[in-house]
Amino acid sequence: MYNIFIFYLLFLLEITNLSLSAFAKKEIISPPCGSQNSLLPQQSSNKNTNIPLNLCVPTLAYDQTTLTLVWNKPKNYKKIIDYNIYMNGKLIGGANENNFKNSPASPYINLFYKEDKFNFHTKINYHSFLVKNLKPNKIYSFTVRSVDKKGKESKDSKEVVHKTAPKYKKVFNVSKCGAKGDGKTLNTEIIQKAIDKCSKNSKSAFDCKILISADKYGKIFLTGALYLRSNMTFEIDNGTILRGSSNFVDYPLVNNVVAALLYGINNLTNVRIVGLGTIDGQGWQRSSSDTIDELGNHLAYYENSYFSTWNITGILARSQMEAAINRSNGSMTNSDLVNAYASVRSSLITFYYATNIFIGYIKLINPAFHGIRFLLGKNVVCAYTKTETYNINNADGIQSQSINTIIFNNFINSGDDCVVFKAGQGQSVANFPPTQYGWVFNNYMREGHGVVVLGSETGSWIKDILAEDNVAFLTENGMRVKSTAQTGGGCKNFYFRDTAMREIGTKNIIEINGHLFNRSNVIYQSGSQCAFVLSMTYNLGSTNWIRAKTPSHFLDINVNSVTVDNGNTATGGPMISVTGYSGQDISLGYPETFSKNVTFEDIKIIRARPANISRLQDSLFKNILIQDWGNFASPWILNNTKNLKFINVQPMPN
């Protein structure tokens, strides 16, 4: 009897240990997404696998009831049409349907392919999933399986274990703190005090929430610059507008960082900006009529905003420029004015030396300068946002000079580059960390200067960027890599793949979904209208920096599985434009430079003007199909190139 008791006791201990072990395993929360998601060559050594890779939750892409999963496509993804997501072992849905319900980009992407009557364009994969209806402070496990055309699933991906956020410890509704949503009262001081008080002693982004929500006075909260603190969430409620003041005095410069409506500086960490509301910078005059887009939706449209019109169409932009002129006692030269124009205008959101940042779901309109800026930071995410800044000079949609940037599921109708990676200019940034590890996918880019852009500030190098599964319509350029010899640094390991582009840099009359777009009077600002651009002759712009000791370089750039349909060869620029530095400026002392190790593979281009390529070396063109290049003799214009290989190219260069 005694022996039986001992055996039973040991059995219970063993079972308990197993249970505790399993529980402990589930308590081990998976790390957030990181550099591995942008390193395409290292994602899998097995070319035949169809199992999704690197499943993860982006930095702070979760709250009490939701979280977002993202993953990389496997090597063998050409036959994959969807992904199934499993939570705690049970199927909860597919990526395609989930994106259509939740991503502001997806309805436009779906229409793009519906209009592709001849099945010409590269098909994208959705590789994200917004999980909803979760419980606070609870652990969940997830896996993903790819689904092929026959409906067959792959094996499970590696499991991800994640815990939802606890309920907020403190919530400060600014209306209850004295702010008024009447669109007239300046609420800067009240909102800032709420931020400072709420974030005091906060240990995580979920210890403190600032809520901007409509009140009895209205839904528009006027404010000057606000300084976010570490470990907080800043939420703008659905239908509510956070509107920037139109007076320069409400945007003091801090640490020489260009002004912004929302600041995150001084080594900030763990900050979320979320909500279905709007951030309005009140930078320029809005046109009396909006754009009606291809889905029939209204898009904000602004009066012409350039350096030459800031005093006519500018609002906050005008106030800030006039203040700069007044500070100089009217003694500004034209060069001084150009430099001021590039340094005194406000962006909507600027994070500077910040870590672990998430921006999601909000709408961004009317900056005086840029939209979102991530400067010299790490682990930054922008997802599910909607940008409407078209026709605003310099109004980049999302700009990153950081390490580990993830940008996905955004709708971007931009006044400048839609998504752009930068790395400073000249000698002063030569020893800065590079801008590195960027992943851009499942976005809809519209009317910007470029789709995914590297440069023109390349001074500390831009490296390891993966842009994939994006769709572009009406942008001025497609893939765009730009710099000048004087800027220094360069761009390396850029992968631009699985992307569909239509009407890039054209001035055609276009009909889509019953809507007519007459582009004949569009004023393009970038100087080039090309599907693919590698340019070492970009405009320097502001020159208040010391030129680099060595010139910029572009190398190891891979363009794969991209389609371009420009509708008509009567307008638009070269389908591919490559220019290097001539080396002829004796005052600079730089040698002639060539872009090197550039690959174009599995590319289809129709109804576009000939490629114009110079100073390109040791590069490959493989499986290229070009149809209809107008009345030109050949779709290829090559000049001063070295060691270019053309394999299965139709038609071949002469």
Order of alpha helices (4+ residues) and beta strands (2+ residues): alpha-beta-beta-beta-beta-alpha-alpha-beta-beta-beta-beta-beta-alpha-beta-beta-beta-beta-beta-beta-beta-beta-beta-beta-alpha-alpha-alpha-beta-beta-beta-beta-beta-beta-beta-beta-beta-beta-beta-beta-beta-beta-beta-beta-beta-beta-beta-beta-beta-beta-beta-beta-beta
